[in-house]
Amino acid sequence: MSKLAGQVALRLLIASFPAAFALSGARAEEGNAFTNLFKYGGTTVPPSQAAPLEEAYCPTVEVPEGGAALRNPPGATATAAGVRSQTTLGRLARECTRLQDGSIRVKVGVEGHVLLGPAGAPGRFEAPLTISLKSSGKVVASRVRRVAVTVSPGEAQGLFSIIEDDLMVPAAMTGDYDIEVRLGGGAPPRAPAKRKPPAPAATSEAPVSVPATAE
């Protein structure tokens, strides 16, 4: 090869080098160990993560009327001399977590105490506790637990604490539901039926029938 021909070949090689380098760089952007390390901090592409879930609706815990305390024997008044004990609710807590399918998992915490009455004595006391989730007045989920409290000799009261988890709200009801806690098991007591007012008595202005007389 002549000296002139060698110089021409060298110039062609130098001119084509940037284009070859650029082409190689374009291919590298598609993903290799070096670019993955630069982008993700590792040699492999991490799996795609699901979009963050919408924050779960989490209503405050409600206690229905008459559900905050339970006396033993049932039906006794607070000042009755025959009351042996009274179980009373204290602090309430809740936690709501939205799941991938749109439903909500609810956790409820309940604290309370048992207080000895005039006829009470130290010992072990139990009371039913109901935790319910409701939507439009209908029960979605319900759990009944028996809380047990031991009042030691020389003490006037004992404390209890429970946590109930995995109460599920279906996806279709997650925007409108209630959390209810009450002492007692089974269906809540119904409010006494209202008595109908008596029918109004006849007045002097009311028409009065007159018996027919013989002519």
BELHU-V533738 format. One record per backbone hydrogen bond with DSSP energy under -1.0 kcal/mol. NH is the residue of the N-H (numbers start at 1). CO is the residue of the C=O. E is the energy in kcal/mol with one decimal. If there is no record, write none. Layout:
# BELHU-V533738
NH;CO;E  NH;CO;E
This chain:
# BELHU-V533738
6;2;-2.0  7;3;-1.8  8;4;-1.8  9;5;-1.9  10;6;-2.0  11;7;-2.1  12;8;-2.0  13;9;-2.0  14;10;-2.3  15;11;-2.2  16;12;-1.7  20;16;-1.8  21;17;-2.4  22;18;-2.5  23;19;-2.1  24;20;-2.0  25;21;-2.3  26;22;-2.0  27;23;-1.7  28;24;-1.6  29;25;-1.3  30;27;-1.1  31;28;-1.8  36;32;-2.8  37;33;-1.9  38;34;-2.0  39;35;-2.6  40;36;-3.1  41;37;-1.1  62;179;-3.0  67;64;-2.3  70;87;-2.3  72;85;-2.5  76;73;-1.6  80;77;-1.5  83;80;-1.2  84;72;-3.2  85;72;-1.5  86;115;-2.0  87;70;-3.0  88;113;-2.8  89;68;-2.5  90;111;-3.5  93;109;-2.3  95;107;-2.1  97;105;-2.5  99;103;-2.8  102;99;-2.0  104;169;-2.0  105;97;-3.0  106;167;-3.0  107;95;-2.9  108;164;-2.8  109;93;-2.6  110;162;-2.6  111;91;-2.4  112;160;-2.0  113;88;-2.2  114;158;-2.9  115;86;-2.7  116;156;-2.7  117;84;-2.4  119;83;-2.5  120;117;-1.7  123;151;-1.1  125;149;-3.3  127;147;-1.9  129;145;-3.4  130;182;-2.9  131;143;-2.7  132;180;-2.9  133;141;-3.0  134;178;-2.2  135;138;-2.7  138;135;-1.9  140;133;-3.6  141;133;-1.4  143;131;-2.5  145;129;-3.2  147;127;-2.6  149;125;-3.1  151;123;-3.2  155;152;-2.3  158;114;-1.9  160;112;-2.2  162;110;-2.3  164;108;-3.0  167;106;-2.0  169;104;-2.6  173;170;-1.9  176;173;-1.3  178;134;-3.1  180;132;-3.0  181;62;-2.6  182;130;-2.1  183;67;-2.6  184;128;-3.2  206;203;-1.4
